[in-house]
Amino acid sequence: MESALDYWSARALLEWQAELGATEALCDEPVDRYALEQAAPKPKPGAAPAPPPKPKDVNPAEVAQKAARGAASLPALRDAMDGFSHCDLKRGARNLVFSDGQAGARVMIIGEAPGRDEDLQGKPFVGRAGQLLDKMLEAIGLSRAENVYITNVLPWRPPQNRDPLPAEIAMLTPFLERHVALAEPDILVLMGNISCQAVLGKRGITRLRGQWDQAWTKPVIPMFHPAYLLRQPQQKRLAWADLLELKARLGSLS
């Protein structure tokens, strides 16, 4: 098919296109490349790799339950707690505060959480509150050196000694329950609201103190925390009554 343009007209058009930048003739129809979408080419079907599987949500309490159940001794439980990585308190603490006193003692005291002195020394109740606790125990013929075993709900110090969060208590309670089972005390003494919350699921130490309860197959008696007694010395009278109640219960179980 002959072109409708004469030679000179066709040449003039070609030179004009060359001046505009057209250097090659690729298609029968012109392509406006400025109108094309500026997007990356789509991969061919089947060429793109499958997205990685979404990680499963981790329940820290379930992880703690499994780790605690696998501990067959107190040293093994300590190692399991030391290897537990789901509690943020661990990152800010100097030491894991596991226990003090005599494992296998008839009385097991459960405090709330380590303070500054406990965090530094790695033992529960070693500051001013610990000194008061020793005097309280001595008054009824007990001592951590002979017949008392001590631990806390939390093994790591909360920042600025704040109260433990409900989530922190929930994730660490399986370790505490296993701790009680391995220590095998006759009586549990819960000192403070946090201990009552973890073991009994209750708060209100003023109402609970001195009243016997049952948890984890053990008789339980809540008491004021020694740190509270340092702030409210007028409550020592009630604390003394609770100590006498503890002494009487120990005598009845002998």
CYANA upper distance limits for C-alpha pairs under 8 A (distance plus 0.5 A):
  5 LEU  CA      9 SER  CA      6.48
  5 LEU  CA     10 ALA  CA      6.32
  6 ASP  CA     10 ALA  CA      6.71
  7 TYR  CA     11 ARG  CA      6.64
  8 TRP  CA     12 ALA  CA      6.61
  9 SER  CA     13 LEU  CA      6.84
 10 ALA  CA     14 LEU  CA      6.77
 11 ARG  CA     15 GLU  CA      6.68
 12 ALA  CA     16 TRP  CA      6.66
 13 LEU  CA     17 GLN  CA      6.81
 14 LEU  CA     18 ALA  CA      6.75
 15 GLU  CA     19 GLU  CA      6.75
 16 TRP  CA     20 LEU  CA      7.02
 17 GLN  CA     21 GLY  CA      7.06
 17 GLN  CA     22 ALA  CA      6.04
 18 ALA  CA     22 ALA  CA      5.36
 18 ALA  CA     23 THR  CA      6.52
 32 ASP  CA     36 LEU  CA      7.72
 43 PRO  CA     47 ALA  CA      6.71
 43 PRO  CA     48 ALA  CA      6.97
 44 LYS  CA     48 ALA  CA      8.00
 58 VAL  CA     63 VAL  CA      8.28
 59 ASN  CA     63 VAL  CA      6.92
 60 PRO  CA     64 ALA  CA      6.58
 60 PRO  CA     86 HIS  CA      6.46
 60 PRO  CA     87 CYS  CA      8.47
 60 PRO  CA    171 MET  CA      6.03
 61 ALA  CA     65 GLN  CA      6.52
 61 ALA  CA    170 ALA  CA      6.87
 61 ALA  CA    171 MET  CA      4.55
 61 ALA  CA    172 LEU  CA      7.42
 61 ALA  CA    173 THR  CA      8.49
 61 ALA  CA    174 PRO  CA      7.63
 62 GLU  CA     66 LYS  CA      6.73
 62 GLU  CA    171 MET  CA      8.28
 63 VAL  CA     67 ALA  CA      6.71
 64 ALA  CA     68 ALA  CA      6.39
 64 ALA  CA     84 PHE  CA      7.79
 64 ALA  CA    171 MET  CA      6.96
 64 ALA  CA    172 LEU  CA      7.24
 64 ALA  CA    174 PRO  CA      6.59
 64 ALA  CA    175 PHE  CA      7.09
 65 GLN  CA     69 ARG  CA      6.52
 65 GLN  CA    174 PRO  CA      5.68
 65 GLN  CA    175 PHE  CA      7.53
 66 LYS  CA     70 GLY  CA      6.86
 67 ALA  CA     71 ALA  CA      7.25
 67 ALA  CA     80 ALA  CA      6.55
 67 ALA  CA     81 MET  CA      8.48
 68 ALA  CA     77 LEU  CA      6.85
 68 ALA  CA     80 ALA  CA      7.31
 68 ALA  CA     81 MET  CA      8.44
 68 ALA  CA    174 PRO  CA      6.97
 68 ALA  CA    175 PHE  CA      5.83
 68 ALA  CA    178 ARG  CA      6.56
 69 ARG  CA    178 ARG  CA      7.51
 71 ALA  CA     76 ALA  CA      5.62
 71 ALA  CA     77 LEU  CA      5.46
 71 ALA  CA     80 ALA  CA      7.57
 72 ALA  CA     76 ALA  CA      6.85
 72 ALA  CA     77 LEU  CA      7.79
 72 ALA  CA    182 LEU  CA      8.24
 73 SER  CA     77 LEU  CA      6.66
 73 SER  CA    182 LEU  CA      6.91
 74 LEU  CA     78 ARG  CA      6.70
 74 LEU  CA    179 HIS  CA      7.52
 74 LEU  CA    182 LEU  CA      6.88
 74 LEU  CA    183 ALA  CA      7.94
 75 PRO  CA     79 ASP  CA      6.82
 76 ALA  CA     80 ALA  CA      6.68
 77 LEU  CA     81 MET  CA      6.70
 77 LEU  CA    175 PHE  CA      8.05
 77 LEU  CA    178 ARG  CA      8.47
 77 LEU  CA    179 HIS  CA      7.81
 78 ARG  CA     82 ASP  CA      6.61
 78 ARG  CA     98 PHE  CA      7.16
 79 ASP  CA     83 GLY  CA      6.69
 80 ALA  CA     84 PHE  CA      6.80
 81 MET  CA    175 PHE  CA      7.78
 82 ASP  CA     96 LEU  CA      7.40
 85 SER  CA     90 LYS  CA      8.01
 87 CYS  CA    168 GLU  CA      7.42
 87 CYS  CA    171 MET  CA      8.34
 88 ASP  CA     92 GLY  CA      7.98
 89 LEU  CA     93 ALA  CA      6.87
 89 LEU  CA    156 TRP  CA      6.41
 89 LEU  CA    157 ARG  CA      7.16
 89 LEU  CA    158 PRO  CA      6.48
 89 LEU  CA    159 PRO  CA      8.18
 90 LYS  CA     96 LEU  CA      8.27
 90 LYS  CA    156 TRP  CA      6.39
 90 LYS  CA    157 ARG  CA      8.48
 92 GLY  CA    157 ARG  CA      8.31
 92 GLY  CA    158 PRO  CA      8.49
 92 GLY  CA    159 PRO  CA      7.82
 93 ALA  CA    119 ASP  CA      7.21
 93 ALA  CA    156 TRP  CA      6.30
 93 ALA  CA    157 ARG  CA      6.29
 93 ALA  CA    158 PRO  CA      8.29
 94 ARG  CA    119 ASP  CA      6.45
 94 ARG  CA    120 LEU  CA      6.94
 95 ASN  CA    119 ASP  CA      6.04
 95 ASN  CA    120 LEU  CA      7.19
 95 ASN  CA    121 GLN  CA      7.98
 95 ASN  CA    122 GLY  CA      5.82
 95 ASN  CA    156 TRP  CA      7.50
 96 LEU  CA    119 ASP  CA      7.82
 96 LEU  CA    122 GLY  CA      6.45
 96 LEU  CA    155 PRO  CA      5.92
 96 LEU  CA    156 TRP  CA      6.08
 97 VAL  CA    114 PRO  CA      7.39
 97 VAL  CA    118 GLU  CA      7.42
 97 VAL  CA    119 ASP  CA      7.19
 97 VAL  CA    122 GLY  CA      5.07
 97 VAL  CA    123 LYS  CA      5.67
 97 VAL  CA    124 PRO  CA      6.77
 97 VAL  CA    151 THR  CA      8.34
 97 VAL  CA    152 ASN  CA      8.33
 97 VAL  CA    155 PRO  CA      5.18
 97 VAL  CA    156 TRP  CA      6.75
 98 PHE  CA    122 GLY  CA      7.77
 98 PHE  CA    123 LYS  CA      7.19
 98 PHE  CA    124 PRO  CA      7.99
 98 PHE  CA    151 THR  CA      6.69
 98 PHE  CA    152 ASN  CA      7.96
 98 PHE  CA    155 PRO  CA      6.32
 99 SER  CA    123 LYS  CA      6.51
 99 SER  CA    124 PRO  CA      6.73
 99 SER  CA    149 TYR  CA      7.83
 99 SER  CA    150 ILE  CA      5.98
 99 SER  CA    151 THR  CA      5.03
 99 SER  CA    152 ASN  CA      8.02
100 ASP  CA    123 LYS  CA      6.51
100 ASP  CA    124 PRO  CA      6.94
100 ASP  CA    144 ARG  CA      7.70
100 ASP  CA    149 TYR  CA      6.57
100 ASP  CA    150 ILE  CA      5.72
100 ASP  CA    151 THR  CA      7.17
101 GLY  CA    144 ARG  CA      4.84
101 GLY  CA    145 ALA  CA      6.06
101 GLY  CA    146 GLU  CA      7.77
101 GLY  CA    147 ASN  CA      8.01
101 GLY  CA    148 VAL  CA      6.20
101 GLY  CA    149 TYR  CA      4.96
101 GLY  CA    150 ILE  CA      6.46
102 GLN  CA    144 ARG  CA      6.91
102 GLN  CA    145 ALA  CA      7.03
102 GLN  CA    146 GLU  CA      6.80
102 GLN  CA    147 ASN  CA      6.60
102 GLN  CA    148 VAL  CA      6.28
102 GLN  CA    149 TYR  CA      5.45
103 ALA  CA    148 VAL  CA      8.35
103 ALA  CA    149 TYR  CA      6.19
103 ALA  CA    183 ALA  CA      6.15
104 GLY  CA    149 TYR  CA      7.89
104 GLY  CA    183 ALA  CA      5.62
104 GLY  CA    184 GLU  CA      6.34
104 GLY  CA    185 PRO  CA      6.54
105 ALA  CA    146 GLU  CA      8.35
105 ALA  CA    147 ASN  CA      5.41
105 ALA  CA    148 VAL  CA      5.77
105 ALA  CA    149 TYR  CA      6.34
105 ALA  CA    183 ALA  CA      8.15
105 ALA  CA    184 GLU  CA      8.25
105 ALA  CA    185 PRO  CA      6.27
105 ALA  CA    186 ASP  CA      8.36
106 ARG  CA    147 ASN  CA      7.02
106 ARG  CA    148 VAL  CA      7.22
106 ARG  CA    184 GLU  CA      8.27
106 ARG  CA    185 PRO  CA      5.05
106 ARG  CA    186 ASP  CA      5.23
106 ARG  CA    187 ILE  CA      6.79
107 VAL  CA    147 ASN  CA      7.40
107 VAL  CA    148 VAL  CA      5.62
107 VAL  CA    149 TYR  CA      6.80
107 VAL  CA    185 PRO  CA      6.04
107 VAL  CA    186 ASP  CA      6.58
107 VAL  CA    187 ILE  CA      5.58
107 VAL  CA    188 LEU  CA      6.60
107 VAL  CA    189 VAL  CA      7.71
108 MET  CA    148 VAL  CA      6.44
108 MET  CA    149 TYR  CA      5.20
108 MET  CA    150 ILE  CA      6.15
108 MET  CA    151 THR  CA      8.23
108 MET  CA    180 VAL  CA      8.44
108 MET  CA    185 PRO  CA      6.31
108 MET  CA    186 ASP  CA      8.34
108 MET  CA    187 ILE  CA      6.82
108 MET  CA    188 LEU  CA      5.53
108 MET  CA    189 VAL  CA      6.65
109 ILE  CA    148 VAL  CA      7.88
109 ILE  CA    149 TYR  CA      6.73
109 ILE  CA    150 ILE  CA      5.23
109 ILE  CA    151 THR  CA      6.85
109 ILE  CA    188 LEU  CA      6.44
109 ILE  CA    189 VAL  CA      5.16
109 ILE  CA    190 LEU  CA      6.64
109 ILE  CA    191 MET  CA      7.68
110 ILE  CA    150 ILE  CA      6.55
110 ILE  CA    151 THR  CA      5.61
110 ILE  CA    152 ASN  CA      5.49
110 ILE  CA    153 VAL  CA      7.09
110 ILE  CA    188 LEU  CA      7.76
110 ILE  CA    189 VAL  CA      6.62
110 ILE  CA    190 LEU  CA      5.62
110 ILE  CA    191 MET  CA      6.63
110 ILE  CA    195 SER  CA      6.84
111 GLY  CA    124 PRO  CA      8.39
111 GLY  CA    150 ILE  CA      8.12
111 GLY  CA    151 THR  CA      6.70
111 GLY  CA    152 ASN  CA      4.85
111 GLY  CA    153 VAL  CA      6.77
111 GLY  CA    190 LEU  CA      6.98
111 GLY  CA    191 MET  CA      5.65
111 GLY  CA    192 GLY  CA      7.29
111 GLY  CA    194 ILE  CA      8.37
111 GLY  CA    195 SER  CA      6.54
111 GLY  CA    225 HIS  CA      7.97
112 GLU  CA    152 ASN  CA      5.64
112 GLU  CA    153 VAL  CA      5.69
112 GLU  CA    154 LEU  CA      7.01
112 GLU  CA    191 MET  CA      7.60
112 GLU  CA    192 GLY  CA      7.10
112 GLU  CA    193 ASN  CA      8.27
112 GLU  CA    194 ILE  CA      5.94
112 GLU  CA    195 SER  CA      6.00
113 ALA  CA    152 ASN  CA      6.03
113 ALA  CA    153 VAL  CA      6.56
113 ALA  CA    154 LEU  CA      5.40
113 ALA  CA    155 PRO  CA      7.06
113 ALA  CA    156 TRP  CA      7.34
113 ALA  CA    157 ARG  CA      6.57
113 ALA  CA    158 PRO  CA      7.89
113 ALA  CA    164 PRO  CA      8.04
114 PRO  CA    118 GLU  CA      5.69
114 PRO  CA    119 ASP  CA      6.40
114 PRO  CA    124 PRO  CA      6.76
114 PRO  CA    125 PHE  CA      8.17
114 PRO  CA    152 ASN  CA      7.77
114 PRO  CA    154 LEU  CA      7.70
114 PRO  CA    155 PRO  CA      7.26
114 PRO  CA    156 TRP  CA      6.70
114 PRO  CA    157 ARG  CA      5.28
114 PRO  CA    158 PRO  CA      8.12
114 PRO  CA    161 ASN  CA      8.47
115 GLY  CA    119 ASP  CA      6.50
115 GLY  CA    157 ARG  CA      6.38
115 GLY  CA    158 PRO  CA      8.41
115 GLY  CA    161 ASN  CA      6.61
116 ARG  CA    120 LEU  CA      6.78
116 ARG  CA    157 ARG  CA      7.90
116 ARG  CA    161 ASN  CA      8.28
117 ASP  CA    121 GLN  CA      6.72
117 ASP  CA    126 VAL  CA      6.88
117 ASP  CA    127 GLY  CA      6.06
118 GLU  CA    122 GLY  CA      5.93
118 GLU  CA    123 LYS  CA      5.68
118 GLU  CA    124 PRO  CA      5.87
118 GLU  CA    125 PHE  CA      6.96
118 GLU  CA    126 VAL  CA      6.41
118 GLU  CA    127 GLY  CA      7.49
119 ASP  CA    123 LYS  CA      7.78
119 ASP  CA    156 TRP  CA      7.69
119 ASP  CA    157 ARG  CA      6.69
121 GLN  CA    126 VAL  CA      8.45
124 PRO  CA    130 GLY  CA      8.12
124 PRO  CA    150 ILE  CA      7.40
124 PRO  CA    151 THR  CA      6.67
124 PRO  CA    152 ASN  CA      7.42
125 PHE  CA    129 ALA  CA      6.71
125 PHE  CA    130 GLY  CA      4.38
125 PHE  CA    131 GLN  CA      8.00
125 PHE  CA    133 LEU  CA      8.07
126 VAL  CA    130 GLY  CA      5.02
126 VAL  CA    131 GLN  CA      7.12
127 GLY  CA    131 GLN  CA      6.87
128 ARG  CA    132 LEU  CA      6.86
128 ARG  CA    227 ALA  CA      8.19
129 ALA  CA    133 LEU  CA      6.65
129 ALA  CA    226 PRO  CA      5.53
129 ALA  CA    227 ALA  CA      5.46
129 ALA  CA    230 LEU  CA      7.78
130 GLY  CA    134 ASP  CA      6.75
130 GLY  CA    226 PRO  CA      7.84
131 GLN  CA    135 LYS  CA      7.02
132 LEU  CA    136 MET  CA      6.73
132 LEU  CA    226 PRO  CA      6.79
133 LEU  CA    137 LEU  CA      6.69
133 LEU  CA    226 PRO  CA      6.58
134 ASP  CA    138 GLU  CA      6.55
134 ASP  CA    143 SER  CA      7.03
134 ASP  CA    144 ARG  CA      8.05
135 LYS  CA    139 ALA  CA      6.76
136 MET  CA    140 ILE  CA      7.73
136 MET  CA    240 TRP  CA      8.32
136 MET  CA    243 LEU  CA      8.11
137 LEU  CA    141 GLY  CA      6.91
137 LEU  CA    142 LEU  CA      5.30
137 LEU  CA    143 SER  CA      6.21
137 LEU  CA    243 LEU  CA      8.38
138 GLU  CA    142 LEU  CA      5.62
138 GLU  CA    143 SER  CA      6.42
140 ILE  CA    243 LEU  CA      7.54
140 ILE  CA    244 LEU  CA      7.70
140 ILE  CA    247 LYS  CA      6.95
142 LEU  CA    146 GLU  CA      7.79
142 LEU  CA    147 ASN  CA      6.61
142 LEU  CA    148 VAL  CA      7.23
143 SER  CA    147 ASN  CA      6.30
143 SER  CA    148 VAL  CA      6.23
144 ARG  CA    148 VAL  CA      4.95
144 ARG  CA    149 TYR  CA      6.60
144 ARG  CA    150 ILE  CA      8.01
152 ASN  CA    176 LEU  CA      8.45
152 ASN  CA    195 SER  CA      8.28
153 VAL  CA    169 ILE  CA      7.63
153 VAL  CA    172 LEU  CA      7.71
153 VAL  CA    173 THR  CA      7.34
153 VAL  CA    176 LEU  CA      6.81
153 VAL  CA    194 ILE  CA      7.96
153 VAL  CA    195 SER  CA      6.70
153 VAL  CA    198 ALA  CA      7.57
154 LEU  CA    164 PRO  CA      8.38
154 LEU  CA    168 GLU  CA      8.42
154 LEU  CA    169 ILE  CA      7.63
154 LEU  CA    172 LEU  CA      7.16
157 ARG  CA    161 ASN  CA      7.26
158 PRO  CA    162 ARG  CA      6.29
158 PRO  CA    163 ASP  CA      7.71
158 PRO  CA    164 PRO  CA      7.11
163 ASP  CA    194 ILE  CA      8.49
164 PRO  CA    168 GLU  CA      6.76
164 PRO  CA    169 ILE  CA      7.09
164 PRO  CA    194 ILE  CA      8.07
165 LEU  CA    169 ILE  CA      6.86
166 PRO  CA    170 ALA  CA      6.62
167 ALA  CA    171 MET  CA      6.70
168 GLU  CA    172 LEU  CA      6.77
169 ILE  CA    173 THR  CA      6.38
169 ILE  CA    198 ALA  CA      6.90
170 ALA  CA    174 PRO  CA      8.29
170 ALA  CA    198 ALA  CA      7.92
172 LEU  CA    176 LEU  CA      7.17
173 THR  CA    177 GLU  CA      6.64
173 THR  CA    198 ALA  CA      6.77
173 THR  CA    199 VAL  CA      8.32
174 PRO  CA    178 ARG  CA      6.74
175 PHE  CA    179 HIS  CA      6.53
176 LEU  CA    180 VAL  CA      6.84
177 GLU  CA    181 ALA  CA      6.88
177 GLU  CA    216 TRP  CA      7.77
178 ARG  CA    182 LEU  CA      6.69
179 HIS  CA    183 ALA  CA      6.56
180 VAL  CA    184 GLU  CA      6.49
180 VAL  CA    185 PRO  CA      7.62
185 PRO  CA    218 LYS  CA      8.38
186 ASP  CA    218 LYS  CA      7.08
186 ASP  CA    219 PRO  CA      7.86
187 ILE  CA    218 LYS  CA      6.48
187 ILE  CA    219 PRO  CA      5.83
187 ILE  CA    220 VAL  CA      6.53
187 ILE  CA    221 ILE  CA      8.39
188 LEU  CA    218 LYS  CA      7.16
188 LEU  CA    219 PRO  CA      6.81
188 LEU  CA    220 VAL  CA      5.26
188 LEU  CA    221 ILE  CA      6.98
189 VAL  CA    220 VAL  CA      6.41
189 VAL  CA    221 ILE  CA      5.65
189 VAL  CA    222 PRO  CA      6.29
189 VAL  CA    223 MET  CA      7.47
190 LEU  CA    195 SER  CA      5.90
190 LEU  CA    196 CYS  CA      6.56
190 LEU  CA    220 VAL  CA      7.61
190 LEU  CA    221 ILE  CA      6.68
190 LEU  CA    222 PRO  CA      5.00
190 LEU  CA    223 MET  CA      6.52
191 MET  CA    195 SER  CA      6.60
191 MET  CA    196 CYS  CA      8.04
191 MET  CA    222 PRO  CA      6.39
191 MET  CA    223 MET  CA      5.44
191 MET  CA    224 PHE  CA      6.00
191 MET  CA    225 HIS  CA      5.16
191 MET  CA    226 PRO  CA      8.32
192 GLY  CA    196 CYS  CA      7.11
192 GLY  CA    205 ILE  CA      6.73
192 GLY  CA    222 PRO  CA      7.74
192 GLY  CA    223 MET  CA      6.95
192 GLY  CA    224 PHE  CA      5.94
192 GLY  CA    225 HIS  CA      5.29
193 ASN  CA    197 GLN  CA      6.61
193 ASN  CA    202 LYS  CA      8.37
193 ASN  CA    203 ARG  CA      5.88
193 ASN  CA    204 GLY  CA      6.83
193 ASN  CA    205 ILE  CA      5.96
194 ILE  CA    198 ALA  CA      6.71
194 ILE  CA    203 ARG  CA      7.95
195 SER  CA    199 VAL  CA      6.62
195 SER  CA    200 LEU  CA      8.47
196 CYS  CA    200 LEU  CA      5.68
196 CYS  CA    201 GLY  CA      6.86
196 CYS  CA    202 LYS  CA      6.12
196 CYS  CA    203 ARG  CA      6.53
196 CYS  CA    205 ILE  CA      8.10
196 CYS  CA    222 PRO  CA      7.39
197 GLN  CA    201 GLY  CA      4.79
197 GLN  CA    202 LYS  CA      5.18
197 GLN  CA    203 ARG  CA      6.03
198 ALA  CA    202 LYS  CA      8.38
199 VAL  CA    215 ALA  CA      7.16
200 LEU  CA    215 ALA  CA      7.02
203 ARG  CA    208 LEU  CA      8.23
204 GLY  CA    208 LEU  CA      6.63
205 ILE  CA    209 ARG  CA      5.98
205 ILE  CA    222 PRO  CA      7.60
205 ILE  CA    223 MET  CA      7.64
205 ILE  CA    224 PHE  CA      7.28
206 THR  CA    224 PHE  CA      8.22
208 LEU  CA    222 PRO  CA      6.68
208 LEU  CA    223 MET  CA      8.34
209 ARG  CA    221 ILE  CA      7.43
209 ARG  CA    222 PRO  CA      5.12
209 ARG  CA    223 MET  CA      5.25
209 ARG  CA    224 PHE  CA      7.21
209 ARG  CA    242 ASP  CA      7.95
210 GLY  CA    221 ILE  CA      6.51
210 GLY  CA    222 PRO  CA      6.44
210 GLY  CA    223 MET  CA      6.75
210 GLY  CA    241 ALA  CA      8.20
210 GLY  CA    242 ASP  CA      5.61
210 GLY  CA    245 GLU  CA      7.87
211 GLN  CA    221 ILE  CA      6.48
211 GLN  CA    222 PRO  CA      7.32
212 TRP  CA    219 PRO  CA      7.29
212 TRP  CA    220 VAL  CA      6.12
212 TRP  CA    221 ILE  CA      5.32
212 TRP  CA    222 PRO  CA      7.98
213 ASP  CA    219 PRO  CA      6.39
213 ASP  CA    220 VAL  CA      5.43
213 ASP  CA    221 ILE  CA      6.74
214 GLN  CA    218 LYS  CA      6.16
214 GLN  CA    219 PRO  CA      5.17
214 GLN  CA    220 VAL  CA      5.84
215 ALA  CA    219 PRO  CA      7.09
215 ALA  CA    220 VAL  CA      7.07
221 ILE  CA    246 LEU  CA      8.20
223 MET  CA    239 ALA  CA      7.23
223 MET  CA    242 ASP  CA      7.23
224 PHE  CA    228 TYR  CA      7.07
224 PHE  CA    229 LEU  CA      7.44
224 PHE  CA    239 ALA  CA      6.98
225 HIS  CA    229 LEU  CA      7.07
226 PRO  CA    230 LEU  CA      6.81
227 ALA  CA    231 ARG  CA      7.16
228 TYR  CA    232 GLN  CA      6.48
229 LEU  CA    233 PRO  CA      5.52
229 LEU  CA    234 GLN  CA      8.17
229 LEU  CA    235 GLN  CA      6.73
229 LEU  CA    236 LYS  CA      6.72
232 GLN  CA    236 LYS  CA      8.33
235 GLN  CA    239 ALA  CA      7.01
236 LYS  CA    240 TRP  CA      6.53
237 ARG  CA    241 ALA  CA      7.02
238 LEU  CA    242 ASP  CA      6.89
239 ALA  CA    243 LEU  CA      6.77
240 TRP  CA    244 LEU  CA      6.82
241 ALA  CA    245 GLU  CA      6.80
242 ASP  CA    246 LEU  CA      6.74
243 LEU  CA    247 LYS  CA      6.71
244 LEU  CA    248 ALA  CA      6.64
245 GLU  CA    249 ARG  CA      6.72
246 LEU  CA    250 LEU  CA      6.74
247 LYS  CA    251 GLY  CA      6.80
248 ALA  CA    252 SER  CA      6.82
249 ARG  CA    253 LEU  CA      6.81
250 LEU  CA    254 SER  CA      6.86
